[in-house]
Amino acid sequence: MAATRRRLLAALGAALASPHRFARSAGERAHPDSFAEVRPGYRMRFPHDHGSHPAFRLEWWYVTGWLRPASPRPLGFQITFFRVRPRLRHDNPSAFTPRHILIAHAALSDPERGRLIHAERAARAGFGLAAADEGHTRVRIDDWSLVQHEGGYRALISWNEARFDFLLAPRQAPLEQGEQGYSRKGPEPLSASYYYSLPHLAVSGTLGRDRHTENVSGTAWLDHEWSSQYLDERAVGWDWIGINLEDGAALMLFRMRARDGGAFWAGGALRRADGRTRAFAPAEVAFTATREWRSPRTGARYPVAWTVDAGRERLAIEPLMDDQEHDTRATSGTIYWEGAVRARRGARVVGHGYLELTGYWRPIRLA
């Protein structure tokens, strides 16, 4: 059984990392033009756009946050559900055709442990095992789930090292990234996603570890993106931050990196506490690494501390702990760094959030 599951997970990882290879191994002909395209001018509709968009190839719901347990030490957590539509013939009547694949990653950052505690799952949609509903957020794999209800969201995640039962209550309206939700990822218009964020989610619930369960509270950030051609052909990875600022503002910044390590595209947005929002053009965004950490397991080098500039805004970004590396080769074929960070202006902490670093182990491929 274990060997069978490993083979299944390897195949699912191949579907995300290299859909053309997966299509050939399944004996099906690839249809590269069978996915919906991301184009400017789209108008987001809520609550409809909280749900799945199965006409697009790739979609994710991504929740990150800081927790305050009973003890004084802070913790970070991350929950991500991916929906992937392989490039296969979808007129195949077989119930076993993997029309959609669901992948989930979860992690807990605890400085006392000194390393990331993480887990992953994957399954094809259907058979009562996995699903991503349209019209509202309801995505699940086995007993892992993220479900939208009247007061917000409930996340249920459990594995041998941790158990999350979190309620996530929105306190702000969705922040539509880019041009009213159309977020460019490169100079070509089709290298883009539809993208919105829900910053400053109020977190409450319980966190279980070993045989102990404790009440927790905190603040989180939810991203929802969907696309069919996310990456420009030059991209090898990206750097991203989402920061809940202490005054109620929210800042998201990203840059897309080429093989030489430089950025060929960037963007982001700052929404003030009063709701005023400014989107940043590529030339207004800069990431400057100030410290690097080398993984003792993979040898990958990650710039875990930064100075980020967006217009007149400048913040220093520092990790809660250095070792926040995710090894997700079993489900998504890659290794990346994603972890809790603090934002400072000078010596003063002005925000908390998450930093994501991809493509430092190997170039990442999503499309």
C-alpha positions in Angstrom: 0.0 0.0 0.0 2.8 2.4 0.9 4.6 1.8 -2.4 1.3 2.3 -4.3 0.7 5.6 -2.6 4.2 6.7 -3.4 3.7 6.0 -7.1 0.4 7.8 -7.0 2.0 10.9 -5.4 4.9 10.8 -7.8 2.4 10.9 -10.7 0.4 13.7 -9.2 3.6 15.7 -8.7 4.5 15.1 -12.3 1.1 16.5 -13.3 1.9 19.8 -11.6 5.6 20.0 -12.4 5.4 18.8 -16.1 1.9 18.4 -17.4 3.1 17.4 -20.9 5.0 14.5 -19.5 2.1 13.4 -17.4 -0.2 13.5 -20.5 2.1 11.3 -22.5 2.4 8.8 -19.7 -1.3 8.6 -19.5 -1.6 7.8 -23.2 -3.6 10.9 -23.9 -3.0 13.7 -26.4 -2.3 17.2 -24.9 -4.6 20.0 -25.7 -2.6 23.2 -25.0 -5.4 25.5 -26.0 -8.2 23.9 -23.9 -7.8 26.2 -20.9 -9.5 29.6 -20.3 -7.3 32.6 -20.6 -6.6 35.4 -18.2 -7.3 38.7 -19.8 -7.7 42.3 -18.6 -11.1 43.8 -18.0 -12.5 41.0 -15.9 -14.8 42.1 -13.1 -14.7 40.0 -9.9 -18.0 38.8 -8.5 -18.3 37.8 -4.9 -19.2 35.4 -3.5 -19.0 33.5 -6.8 -15.2 34.1 -7.3 -14.4 32.7 -3.8 -15.1 29.3 -5.4 -13.3 27.1 -7.9 -12.8 28.1 -11.6 -12.4 24.7 -13.3 -11.9 26.1 -16.8 -8.5 27.4 -15.8 -5.5 25.2 -15.4 -4.2 26.2 -12.0 -5.7 27.6 -8.9 -4.8 28.0 -5.3 -6.2 29.1 -1.9 -3.4 30.2 0.3 -3.7 31.1 4.0 -0.8 32.3 6.1 -0.7 33.8 9.6 0.8 34.4 13.0 -0.7 32.7 16.1 -0.7 33.7 19.7 -0.9 30.6 21.9 -1.2 30.6 25.6 2.6 30.7 25.9 4.4 34.0 25.0 6.1 32.7 21.9 4.6 33.4 18.5 4.0 30.8 15.9 3.5 30.9 12.1 1.1 28.7 10.1 0.5 28.0 6.4 -2.3 26.2 4.6 -2.5 25.9 0.8 -4.9 24.0 -1.4 -4.1 23.7 -5.1 -6.4 22.6 -7.9 -4.6 21.5 -11.1 -6.2 20.6 -14.4 -3.8 18.4 -16.4 -3.5 18.8 -20.2 -5.5 15.7 -21.0 -8.5 14.8 -23.3 -11.5 15.7 -21.2 -13.9 13.9 -23.4 -12.7 10.6 -22.0 -15.7 9.1 -20.3 -13.7 7.0 -17.8 -14.3 8.0 -14.2 -10.6 7.4 -13.6 -9.5 10.2 -16.0 -7.8 12.7 -13.7 -9.7 15.8 -14.8 -8.6 17.8 -11.7 -6.0 17.1 -9.1 -6.1 18.5 -5.6 -2.8 19.1 -3.7 -2.5 20.5 -0.1 0.5 21.8 1.9 0.4 22.7 5.6 3.1 23.9 7.9 3.8 25.2 11.4 6.7 27.5 12.2 7.9 27.1 15.9 11.2 28.7 16.8 11.5 26.3 19.8 11.6 23.4 17.3 14.0 25.3 15.1 12.7 23.7 11.9 9.5 23.7 9.9 6.8 21.1 10.8 5.0 20.4 7.6 2.9 17.8 5.7 1.3 17.4 2.3 -1.5 15.5 0.6 -2.7 14.9 -2.9 -5.7 13.2 -4.6 -7.6 13.3 -7.9 -11.0 15.0 -7.6 -13.9 12.7 -7.2 -14.7 9.4 -5.6 -15.6 11.3 -2.4 -11.9 11.8 -1.7 -11.2 15.4 -3.0 -13.2 18.3 -4.4 -13.1 22.0 -5.1 -16.6 23.5 -5.3 -17.7 26.4 -7.5 -19.5 29.4 -6.2 -18.0 29.5 -2.7 -14.8 28.2 -1.0 -15.1 24.5 -0.2 -12.0 22.6 -1.0 -11.0 19.4 0.6 -8.7 16.3 0.4 -9.8 13.5 2.7 -10.2 15.1 6.2 -8.3 18.3 5.3 -10.5 21.1 4.3 -11.0 24.9 3.9 -14.7 25.8 3.9 -16.4 29.1 3.7 -19.4 29.8 5.8 -21.5 32.9 6.8 -18.9 34.2 9.3 -15.8 33.5 7.3 -13.8 30.2 6.9 -13.0 27.1 8.8 -9.7 25.3 8.2 -9.4 21.7 9.5 -5.9 20.1 9.0 -4.5 17.2 10.9 -1.3 15.1 10.6 0.9 13.2 13.1 2.7 16.3 14.2 0.0 19.0 14.4 -3.7 19.6 14.3 -5.3 22.9 13.1 -9.0 23.8 13.8 -9.1 27.5 12.9 -11.9 30.0 12.2 -10.8 32.8 9.9 -13.1 35.9 10.1 -12.8 38.6 7.5 -12.5 42.2 8.9 -11.8 43.9 5.5 -13.2 43.7 2.0 -11.3 41.7 -0.7 -8.2 43.4 -2.0 -8.2 43.0 -5.8 -4.6 42.8 -6.9 -3.2 44.4 -10.1 -5.9 46.0 -12.3 -9.1 45.1 -10.5 -7.9 41.5 -10.0 -6.0 41.1 -13.3 -2.4 40.6 -12.0 0.4 40.6 -14.6 3.3 38.3 -14.0 5.4 39.4 -17.0 5.5 41.7 -20.0 3.3 39.3 -22.0 -0.4 40.0 -21.2 -1.3 36.3 -21.0 1.3 35.7 -18.3 -1.1 36.7 -15.6 -3.6 35.5 -13.0 -6.8 36.7 -11.5 -5.9 37.4 -7.9 -7.4 38.9 -4.8 -6.4 38.9 -1.1 -8.2 38.9 2.2 -5.7 40.6 4.7 -6.2 40.9 8.4 -8.3 37.8 8.9 -9.0 37.3 12.7 -7.9 33.8 13.7 -9.4 31.8 16.5 -9.5 28.1 17.3 -7.3 25.3 18.6 -3.8 24.0 17.8 -2.9 20.4 18.7 0.5 19.0 19.0 1.5 15.6 20.5 -1.2 15.0 23.1 -1.7 18.7 23.9 -4.4 21.0 22.5 -4.4 24.8 23.2 -6.5 27.7 22.3 -4.9 30.2 19.9 -5.8 33.5 18.3 -4.0 35.6 15.7 -4.1 37.3 12.3 -3.9 35.8 8.9 -3.8 36.6 5.2 -5.7 34.7 2.4 -4.7 34.7 -1.3 -6.8 33.2 -4.0 -5.4 33.0 -7.5 -6.3 31.2 -10.7 -4.6 31.1 -14.1 -3.7 29.0 -17.1 -0.4 30.6 -18.0 1.1 31.9 -14.7 4.8 32.1 -15.6 6.6 33.9 -18.4 9.0 31.6 -20.2 11.9 33.5 -18.7 10.9 32.9 -15.1 12.7 30.5 -12.8 11.0 31.5 -9.6 9.5 34.4 -7.6 9.8 36.2 -4.3 6.5 37.3 -2.6 5.5 38.9 0.6 2.2 39.6 2.2 2.3 41.8 5.3 -0.5 42.7 7.7 0.6 46.1 9.0 -0.1 47.1 12.6 -2.1 50.2 11.6 -4.6 48.1 9.6 -2.9 48.6 6.3 -1.9 45.6 4.0 1.1 45.3 1.7 1.7 42.7 -1.0 4.8 42.7 -3.2 6.3 40.3 -5.6 9.0 40.0 -8.2 9.6 37.4 -11.0 13.2 36.3 -11.4 15.1 35.3 -14.5 18.0 32.8 -14.7 20.6 35.5 -13.9 18.9 36.2 -10.6 17.6 39.6 -11.6 13.9 40.6 -11.7 12.3 41.0 -15.1 8.8 41.9 -13.6 7.4 43.1 -10.3 4.3 44.4 -8.8 2.2 44.8 -5.7 -0.3 46.9 -3.8 -0.6 48.9 -0.6 -4.1 49.4 0.9 -4.2 51.9 3.7 -6.4 51.4 6.8 -8.9 53.9 5.4 -9.3 51.8 2.2 -7.2 53.9 -0.2 -5.3 51.6 -2.4 -2.2 52.1 -4.6 -1.0 49.5 -7.1 2.8 49.6 -7.8 4.3 49.4 -11.3 7.3 47.1 -11.9 9.8 50.0 -11.7 8.5 51.0 -8.2 9.3 47.6 -6.6 12.7 46.5 -5.4 13.8 43.5 -3.3 17.3 43.8 -1.8 18.6 40.7 0.0 20.4 41.4 3.3 21.1 37.9 4.6 21.2 34.4 3.2 20.5 31.0 4.8 21.8 27.7 3.4 19.7 24.6 3.9 21.6 21.7 5.6 19.3 19.2 3.8 19.2 20.4 0.2 22.1 22.9 -0.1 19.8 25.5 -1.5 20.6 29.1 -0.5 17.7 31.3 0.3 17.8 35.1 0.9 15.7 35.1 4.1 16.1 38.7 5.1 15.4 41.7 2.8 14.9 45.3 2.4 11.8 45.9 0.2 10.9 49.2 -1.5 7.6 50.1 -3.0 7.2 53.7 -4.0 8.2 55.7 -0.9 7.6 52.7 1.4 10.7 50.9 2.7 10.6 47.9 5.1 13.1 45.5 6.5 11.9 41.9 6.4 13.3 39.4 9.0 12.2 35.7 9.4 10.7 34.3 12.6 13.3 31.6 12.1 15.7 30.6 9.3 14.7 27.0 8.6 11.3 27.3 7.0 12.1 25.2 3.9 9.3 23.0 2.4 10.2 19.8 0.7 7.1 19.0 -1.4 8.6 16.8 -4.0 6.1 14.1 -3.3 3.1 16.2 -4.4 4.3 19.2 -6.4 7.8 18.2 -7.5 9.7 21.1 -5.9 11.3 22.5 -2.7 10.8 26.1 -1.7 11.1 28.4 1.3 8.0 29.9 2.9 7.8 31.3 6.3 6.7 33.8 8.9 8.4 37.2 8.9 8.4 40.5 10.7 8.4 43.9 9.0 10.4 46.8 10.6 10.8 50.5 10.0 14.0 51.2 11.7 14.0 49.4 15.0 10.2 49.3 15.3 8.1 46.2 14.3 5.3 47.5 12.1 3.8 44.3 10.7 3.8 40.6 10.5 3.3 38.3 7.5 4.8 35.7 5.2 7.6 35.5 2.7 7.7 33.0 -0.2 10.8 32.1 -2.1 10.6 29.7 -5.1 13.1 28.6 -7.7 16.2 28.7 -5.4 16.5 24.9 -5.3 15.7 24.4 -9.0 13.8 26.5 -11.6 10.1 26.2 -11.0 7.7 25.2 -13.7 3.9 25.8 -13.5 3.0 26.3 -17.2 
